[in-house]
Amino acid sequence: MTSDSAALAYASLEPEHILEALGDLSLRCDGRFLALNSYENRVYQVGIEDDRPVVAKFYRPGRWSDDAILEEHSFNLELADAEIPVVAPLFFGGRTLHHSGPFRFAVYPCHGGRAPDLDNYQLLEQLGRLVARIHGVGETRAFDYRPAIEIKTYGENSVEFLLQHAFIPSELRPAYESVAELVLEGVHTCYQRAGSHHELRIHADFHPGNVLVQGEKLHIVDLDDTRRGPAVQDLWMFLSGDREEQVPQLDALLSGYSEFRHFDARELNLIEALRSLRIMHYAAWIARRWEDPAFHVAFPWFDSHRYWEDHVLALREQVALMQETPIEWRAF
C-alpha cells in the first residue's frame, strides 16, 4: 500500500476498523469507544467483554518507521522492567506492534488519573526521582532509529517550512523572519553557554499531561516522541508561573532527581532555548498536519491573524528570556 492510500485510510478510521483490528488479537470489544486526547495518532479507550478496557493507539502513516516504533516500545519495556511506572505496550503473539490492513497499532493497559499539581512540591520531588530513574535506564544504550532534539530540525526546519508554505500572513512575514532569526541566534548562544552536554534516551515530551496521578500512584504515558536529548528536557515543562514561582519548583524536581542521578547544572542554560525550539516546532507541527481535517477542528484558530500575531509576540518574549541569567538551582 502506498503512503497516500495509507494516509487516506487513516483519515477514514472508523469504529469497525478498530473492532476488526482488536478482534485479530482475540480481544472481544463490548462496543464502548472513547476517543482520547491525541492528534498525532488516533488513540481510543475500548471496552473489553468481561475484562478491563484497553487503550488502542493507531499510528499516523509516514511519521515513524516500524523500526522507530519498535525502538520506542523496547525503551518503554526496559523502563517497565526497571519498575518505573510507565504504561508499556502489551504483547499479543509475542509482538507489540501489529498490522491490520493499512493500519499499524499497539494496545496498552488503561489507567485513569489526573494531571499533577505543580504546586505540590512533594509530588515534584517524586517526579524528579522518576525522571532520574528513566535517565538511568536511558543512558545505558543509544537509539539506532530515533532522532535527537536538534536546533536544525526543531528550529531552522520549522521556520523554513512555515515560510515556504505561506502560513505566515504576508503583513507579518517581515516581523516573523526578523524575530525567528533572533530566536535562533539566542538558542545557539544558550547552547554555547551550556557547553558540551550529555545526550541520552529521554521521554522528550514530558509534560503534566503525560503524567497520571491516582491517589499516591503515578503513571507515565506516551513515549511516542521519545528521542535523544539533554536531561533537562524532561524537567523544564514542569516549571510554571514566573521565576519566583519556578525556583522552588525546580528545587523540588532536582532534589528528587539528584537522589538517583547527577544533574549537570550547566543544562539550566538550555531551558529557555528548549522552550523556544518547542514553540517553533509546535507551530510547524500543526502546519505539517493542516491537511488532516481533525486539526481544523482541534486548532480552529491556527490560520487566524491573531494567532500569528501572538506567535510573533511569544518569540519576542523568548528572545528576551534567553538573554536573562538562567534560573538557578539553589541546592547547587
TORKE-158505 format. One record per residue (C-alpha): residue number from 1; z, x, y. Coordinates in steps of 0.1 Angstrom, whole numbers, plus 2048, in hexadecimal, padded with zeros to 3 digits. Each point is the difference from the previous one (the first is absolute). Layout:
+-----+-----+-----+-----+
!   i !   z !   x !   y !
+-----+-----+-----+-----+
! NUM !   Z !   X !   Y !
...
+-----+-----+-----+-----+
***
This chain:
+-----+-----+-----+-----+
!   i !   z !   x !   y !
+-----+-----+-----+-----+
!   1 ! 800 ! 800 ! 800 !
!   2 ! 7F7 ! 80D ! 823 !
!   3 ! 81A ! 805 ! 81A !
!   4 ! 7F0 ! 7E4 ! 815 !
!   5 ! 802 ! 7E7 ! 7E3 !
!   6 ! 824 ! 80B ! 7F8 !
!   7 ! 80A ! 7FB ! 825 !
!   8 ! 7EF ! 7DD ! 800 !
!   9 ! 813 ! 7F6 ! 7E0 !
!  10 ! 821 ! 80E ! 810 !
!  11 ! 7FB ! 7EB ! 81F !
!  12 ! 7FC ! 7E1 ! 7E9 !
!  13 ! 81E ! 807 ! 7EA !
!  14 ! 80D ! 7DE ! 7F5 !
!  15 ! 81F ! 7F4 ! 7EB !
!  16 ! 7EA ! 7FC ! 7E1 !
!  17 ! 7F7 ! 825 ! 802 !
!  18 ! 825 ! 809 ! 802 !
!  19 ! 807 ! 7E9 ! 7E2 !
!  20 ! 7E4 ! 810 ! 7EC !
!  21 ! 80A ! 824 ! 809 !
!  22 ! 825 ! 7FA ! 7F6 !
!  23 ! 7F6 ! 7ED ! 7E2 !
!  24 ! 7ED ! 81E ! 7F3 !
!  25 ! 822 ! 811 ! 800 !
!  26 ! 80F ! 7E3 ! 7EC !
!  27 ! 814 ! 7F4 ! 81F !
!  28 ! 801 ! 7DA ! 7FF !
!  29 ! 801 ! 7F5 ! 825 !
!  30 ! 812 ! 7DF ! 808 !
!  31 ! 7E9 ! 7F8 ! 81D !
!  32 ! 817 ! 80C ! 81C !
!  33 ! 7F0 ! 818 ! 819 !
!  34 ! 80D ! 80F ! 820 !
!  35 ! 7EB ! 817 ! 815 !
!  36 ! 816 ! 81C ! 80D !
!  37 ! 7FD ! 813 ! 821 !
!  38 ! 7E5 ! 819 ! 7F8 !
!  39 ! 7DE ! 805 ! 811 !
!  40 ! 7F3 ! 820 ! 7F1 !
!  41 ! 802 ! 7F1 ! 7DD !
!  42 ! 804 ! 7DD ! 7F3 !
!  43 ! 824 ! 7FC ! 7F3 !
!  44 ! 80F ! 7E1 ! 7F0 !
!  45 ! 820 ! 7F5 ! 7F1 !
!  46 ! 7F7 ! 7EE ! 7E0 !
!  47 ! 816 ! 7EA ! 7EB !
!  48 ! 801 ! 807 ! 7DB !
!  49 ! 809 ! 7E7 ! 7E5 !
!  50 ! 823 ! 805 ! 7F2 !
!  51 ! 805 ! 821 ! 813 !
!  52 ! 805 ! 80E ! 822 !
!  53 ! 7E3 ! 800 ! 819 !
!  54 ! 7EB ! 820 ! 804 !
!  55 ! 7ED ! 80F ! 81D !
!  56 ! 7DB ! 805 ! 7FB !
!  57 ! 7EE ! 819 ! 817 !
!  58 ! 7DA ! 7FE ! 802 !
!  59 ! 7F2 ! 820 ! 80F !
!  60 ! 7E7 ! 800 ! 81C !
!  61 ! 7DF ! 80F ! 7F4 !
!  62 ! 7F6 ! 821 ! 80F !
!  63 ! 822 ! 80A ! 80E !
!  64 ! 80E ! 815 ! 7E3 !
!  65 ! 7EF ! 80D ! 7E1 !
!  66 ! 810 ! 7F8 ! 7DE !
!  67 ! 80D ! 824 ! 7FE !
!  68 ! 811 ! 7FC ! 822 !
!  69 ! 810 ! 7DF ! 7F6 !
!  70 ! 80C ! 80E ! 7DF !
!  71 ! 80F ! 81E ! 813 !
!  72 ! 813 ! 7E7 ! 815 !
!  73 ! 80C ! 7EF ! 7E1 !
!  74 ! 80A ! 821 ! 7F0 !
!  75 ! 815 ! 80A ! 81E !
!  76 ! 810 ! 7DD ! 801 !
!  77 ! 80A ! 803 ! 7DB !
!  78 ! 80D ! 824 ! 806 !
!  79 ! 817 ! 7F1 ! 81A !
!  80 ! 80B ! 7E4 ! 7EA !
!  81 ! 807 ! 819 ! 7E4 !
!  82 ! 817 ! 812 ! 819 !
!  83 ! 813 ! 7E0 ! 804 !
!  84 ! 7F3 ! 7FB ! 824 !
!  85 ! 7FE ! 7DA ! 806 !
!  86 ! 7DB ! 7FD ! 805 !
!  87 ! 7EC ! 7E3 ! 7F3 !
!  88 ! 7E9 ! 810 ! 7E7 !
!  89 ! 7E1 ! 7F2 ! 7EF !
!  90 ! 804 ! 7F0 ! 7DE !
!  91 ! 7EE ! 80D ! 7E1 !
!  92 ! 7EA ! 7E9 ! 7EC !
!  93 ! 7ED ! 80F ! 7E2 !
!  94 ! 80D ! 822 ! 80B !
!  95 ! 7EF ! 7FD ! 822 !
!  96 ! 80B ! 7F8 ! 824 !
!  97 ! 7DD ! 7FB ! 810 !
!  98 ! 7EC ! 7E4 ! 7F2 !
!  99 ! 7DD ! 7F2 ! 804 !
! 100 ! 7F4 ! 7DC ! 7FF !
! 101 ! 7DC ! 7FB ! 808 !
! 102 ! 7FB ! 810 ! 823 !
! 103 ! 825 ! 802 ! 807 !
! 104 ! 819 ! 81C ! 7FC !
! 105 ! 824 ! 7F6 ! 7FF !
! 106 ! 824 ! 80A ! 7F7 !
! 107 ! 81F ! 7EB ! 7F8 !
! 108 ! 823 ! 806 ! 80D !
! 109 ! 822 ! 7F0 ! 7FA !
! 110 ! 80A ! 7E8 ! 81B !
! 111 ! 81E ! 809 ! 816 !
! 112 ! 80D ! 7EC ! 81E !
! 113 ! 813 ! 80C ! 81E !
! 114 ! 801 ! 803 ! 826 !
! 115 ! 7F6 ! 81C ! 817 !
! 116 ! 81C ! 819 ! 808 !
! 117 ! 816 ! 7FD ! 81F !
! 118 ! 7F9 ! 820 ! 814 !
! 119 ! 821 ! 7FD ! 812 !
! 120 ! 812 ! 803 ! 7DF !
! 121 ! 807 ! 826 ! 7FF !
! 122 ! 80D ! 7FF ! 7DC !
! 123 ! 7E0 ! 7F1 ! 7F5 !
! 124 ! 7EC ! 81A ! 813 !
! 125 ! 814 ! 81C ! 7EF !
! 126 ! 7F7 ! 7EF ! 7DE !
! 127 ! 7DC ! 800 ! 80A !
! 128 ! 802 ! 824 ! 80A !
! 129 ! 80D ! 809 ! 7DE !
! 130 ! 7E4 ! 7ED ! 7EF !
! 131 ! 7E6 ! 810 ! 815 !
! 132 ! 80E ! 823 ! 7F8 !
! 133 ! 7FF ! 7F7 ! 7DB !
! 134 ! 7DC ! 7F4 ! 803 !
! 135 ! 7F7 ! 821 ! 810 !
! 136 ! 813 ! 814 ! 7E6 !
! 137 ! 7E8 ! 7F1 ! 7E6 !
! 138 ! 7E3 ! 802 ! 818 !
! 139 ! 802 ! 826 ! 805 !
! 140 ! 7FF ! 807 ! 7DA !
! 141 ! 7DA ! 7FE ! 7FF !
! 142 ! 7E2 ! 7F8 ! 816 !
! 143 ! 7E7 ! 7E4 ! 801 !
! 144 ! 7DD ! 806 ! 7F4 !
! 145 ! 7EF ! 7E1 ! 80D !
! 146 ! 815 ! 7F4 ! 81D !
! 147 ! 7F9 ! 80D ! 823 !
! 148 ! 819 ! 80D ! 81A !
! 149 ! 80A ! 7F1 ! 822 !
! 150 ! 7EA ! 814 ! 817 !
! 151 ! 7F8 ! 800 ! 825 !
! 152 ! 7DB ! 7FE ! 7F8 !
! 153 ! 801 ! 7E2 ! 7E9 !
! 154 ! 81B ! 7ED ! 811 !
! 155 ! 7F8 ! 808 ! 824 !
! 156 ! 7DD ! 80F ! 806 !
! 157 ! 7EE ! 7EB ! 7E7 !
! 158 ! 811 ! 7E1 ! 80C !
! 159 ! 7F5 ! 806 ! 824 !
! 160 ! 7DD ! 808 ! 7F5 !
! 161 ! 7FD ! 7E0 ! 7EB !
! 162 ! 80D ! 7E9 ! 81C !
! 163 ! 7E8 ! 80F ! 819 !
! 164 ! 7E1 ! 801 ! 7E9 !
! 165 ! 805 ! 7DC ! 7F6 !
! 166 ! 805 ! 7F3 ! 823 !
! 167 ! 822 ! 7F0 ! 7FA !
! 168 ! 80D ! 80D ! 822 !
! 169 ! 7F6 ! 7E8 ! 81D !
! 170 ! 7E7 ! 813 ! 816 !
! 171 ! 816 ! 7FE ! 81F !
! 172 ! 81D ! 810 ! 7ED !
! 173 ! 7EB ! 81A ! 7EE !
! 174 ! 805 ! 81C ! 81A !
! 175 ! 826 ! 7FB ! 801 !
! 176 ! 801 ! 7FF ! 7DA !
! 177 ! 7EC ! 820 ! 7FC !
! 178 ! 815 ! 812 ! 81A !
! 179 ! 822 ! 7F6 ! 7F1 !
! 180 ! 7F4 ! 806 ! 7DD !
! 181 ! 7F7 ! 824 ! 809 !
! 182 ! 823 ! 805 ! 810 !
! 183 ! 811 ! 7F1 ! 7E1 !
! 184 ! 7EE ! 817 ! 7E8 !
! 185 ! 809 ! 81E ! 816 !
! 186 ! 824 ! 7F5 ! 800 !
! 187 ! 7FF ! 7FC ! 7DA !
! 188 ! 7F3 ! 823 ! 7FC !
! 189 ! 81B ! 80D ! 817 !
! 190 ! 81C ! 7EE ! 7EC !
! 191 ! 7F3 ! 80F ! 7E0 !
! 192 ! 800 ! 823 ! 810 !
! 193 ! 824 ! 7FB ! 80C !
! 194 ! 80A ! 7F6 ! 7DC !
! 195 ! 7F0 ! 81F ! 7F2 !
! 196 ! 7F6 ! 802 ! 7DB !
! 197 ! 80E ! 7E3 ! 7ED !
! 198 ! 802 ! 7F8 ! 7DC !
! 199 ! 7EA ! 7E4 ! 7F2 !
! 200 ! 80A ! 7ED ! 7E1 !
! 201 ! 7F9 ! 7DF ! 7EF !
! 202 ! 810 ! 7E5 ! 815 !
! 203 ! 800 ! 7DA ! 803 !
! 204 ! 7ED ! 804 ! 821 !
! 205 ! 803 ! 7DC ! 80A !
! 206 ! 825 ! 7FD ! 7FE !
! 207 ! 80C ! 7E6 ! 819 !
! 208 ! 81A ! 7E4 ! 7FF !
! 209 ! 7E6 ! 7E7 ! 7F1 !
! 210 ! 7FD ! 816 ! 7E1 !
! 211 ! 826 ! 7FF ! 7F9 !
! 212 ! 80F ! 7E1 ! 7F0 !
! 213 ! 826 ! 7FC ! 804 !
! 214 ! 812 ! 7E9 ! 7E8 !
! 215 ! 825 ! 802 ! 802 !
! 216 ! 809 ! 824 ! 7FB !
! 217 ! 7DF ! 808 ! 7EE !
! 218 ! 7E1 ! 80E ! 810 !
! 219 ! 7DD ! 800 ! 7F2 !
! 220 ! 7E3 ! 815 ! 80E !
! 221 ! 7DE ! 7F0 ! 7FD !
! 222 ! 7DB ! 807 ! 808 !
! 223 ! 7F7 ! 824 ! 7FA !
! 224 ! 7DB ! 7F7 ! 804 !
! 225 ! 7FC ! 818 ! 81D !
! 226 ! 813 ! 81D ! 7F1 !
! 227 ! 7F2 ! 822 ! 809 !
! 228 ! 80A ! 823 ! 80B !
! 229 ! 813 ! 805 ! 820 !
! 230 ! 81F ! 80D ! 811 !
! 231 ! 822 ! 7F2 ! 7F6 !
! 232 ! 807 ! 7F1 ! 822 !
! 233 ! 7E3 ! 7E7 ! 7FB !
! 234 ! 816 ! 7ED ! 7E8 !
! 235 ! 81D ! 7FE ! 819 !
! 236 ! 7F4 ! 7FA ! 823 !
! 237 ! 7F5 ! 7DC ! 7FB !
! 238 ! 824 ! 7F6 ! 7FB !
! 239 ! 808 ! 80B ! 824 !
! 240 ! 7FF ! 7E3 ! 818 !
! 241 ! 809 ! 7F9 ! 824 !
! 242 ! 804 ! 81A ! 81C !
! 243 ! 80B ! 823 ! 7FB !
! 244 ! 825 ! 7F8 ! 804 !
! 245 ! 7FD ! 7E7 ! 7E3 !
! 246 ! 7EB ! 817 ! 7EB !
! 247 ! 818 ! 81E ! 800 !
! 248 ! 81B ! 7F0 ! 7EB !
! 249 ! 7E5 ! 7F1 ! 7E9 !
! 250 ! 7F1 ! 823 ! 7FB !
! 251 ! 823 ! 80F ! 7FA !
! 252 ! 807 ! 7E6 ! 7E5 !
! 253 ! 7DE ! 805 ! 7EF !
! 254 ! 803 ! 826 ! 7FF !
! 255 ! 824 ! 7FF ! 7F7 !
! 256 ! 7F6 ! 7EE ! 7E0 !
! 257 ! 7E0 ! 815 ! 7FC !
! 258 ! 811 ! 821 ! 802 !
! 259 ! 818 ! 7F7 ! 7E4 !
! 260 ! 7E2 ! 804 ! 7E8 !
! 261 ! 7E6 ! 816 ! 812 !
! 262 ! 7FE ! 818 ! 81D !
! 263 ! 7EF ! 7F1 ! 81E !
! 264 ! 7ED ! 818 ! 817 !
! 265 ! 80A ! 7F5 ! 823 !
! 266 ! 7E0 ! 80E ! 80F !
! 267 ! 7EE ! 7E2 ! 7F1 !
! 268 ! 811 ! 7EB ! 81B !
! 269 ! 7E5 ! 80D ! 817 !
! 270 ! 7E7 ! 7EC ! 7EB !
! 271 ! 80F ! 7DD ! 805 !
! 272 ! 7ED ! 7F5 ! 81F !
! 273 ! 7E1 ! 812 ! 7F3 !
! 274 ! 801 ! 7EC ! 7E0 !
! 275 ! 807 ! 7E0 ! 813 !
! 276 ! 7E1 ! 807 ! 815 !
! 277 ! 7EA ! 806 ! 7E2 !
! 278 ! 80D ! 7E0 ! 7F0 !
! 279 ! 7F8 ! 7EC ! 81F !
! 280 ! 7DC ! 80E ! 800 !
! 281 ! 7FC ! 7FC ! 7DB !
! 282 ! 80D ! 7DC ! 800 !
! 283 ! 7E6 ! 7F5 ! 81A !
! 284 ! 7E4 ! 811 ! 7ED !
! 285 ! 80D ! 7F1 ! 7DF !
! 286 ! 7FC ! 7DD ! 80D !
! 287 ! 7DE ! 808 ! 80E !
! 288 ! 7F4 ! 80E ! 7DF !
! 289 ! 80B ! 7DF ! 7EF !
! 290 ! 7F3 ! 7E9 ! 81B !
! 291 ! 7E4 ! 7F3 ! 7EA !
! 292 ! 81B ! 7F2 ! 7E9 !
! 293 ! 807 ! 7DB ! 80B !
! 294 ! 824 ! 805 ! 7F7 !
! 295 ! 804 ! 819 ! 81C !
! 296 ! 7F3 ! 7E7 ! 81A !
! 297 ! 81B ! 7E8 ! 7F5 !
! 298 ! 81C ! 81A ! 7FF !
! 299 ! 7F6 ! 812 ! 820 !
! 300 ! 7EF ! 7E6 ! 817 !
! 301 ! 80A ! 815 ! 81F !
! 302 ! 7EE ! 820 ! 7F4 !
! 303 ! 7DF ! 7FA ! 812 !
! 304 ! 811 ! 7F4 ! 820 !
! 305 ! 7FF ! 813 ! 821 !
! 306 ! 826 ! 7FD ! 802 !
! 307 ! 805 ! 812 ! 7DF !
! 308 ! 7EB ! 81E ! 80B !
! 309 ! 812 ! 802 ! 822 !
! 310 ! 821 ! 801 ! 7ED !
! 311 ! 7F2 ! 81A ! 7E8 !
! 312 ! 7F6 ! 817 ! 81C !
! 313 ! 823 ! 7FB ! 810 !
! 314 ! 811 ! 808 ! 7DF !
! 315 ! 7EC ! 820 ! 7FD !
! 316 ! 809 ! 80A ! 824 !
! 317 ! 825 ! 7FB ! 7F7 !
! 318 ! 7FB ! 816 ! 7E2 !
! 319 ! 7F2 ! 81C ! 816 !
! 320 ! 820 ! 7FF ! 815 !
! 321 ! 817 ! 7FE ! 7E1 !
! 322 ! 7EF ! 81E ! 7F0 !
! 323 ! 807 ! 814 ! 820 !
! 324 ! 826 ! 7F9 ! 7FE !
! 325 ! 819 ! 815 ! 7ED !
! 326 ! 801 ! 7F3 ! 7DC !
! 327 ! 81D ! 7EB ! 7F4 !
! 328 ! 81C ! 816 ! 7F3 !
! 329 ! 814 ! 7FE ! 7E0 !
! 330 ! 824 ! 803 ! 80D !
! 331 ! 80C ! 80D ! 7DE !
! 332 ! 7E8 ! 81D ! 801 !
+-----+-----+-----+-----+
***
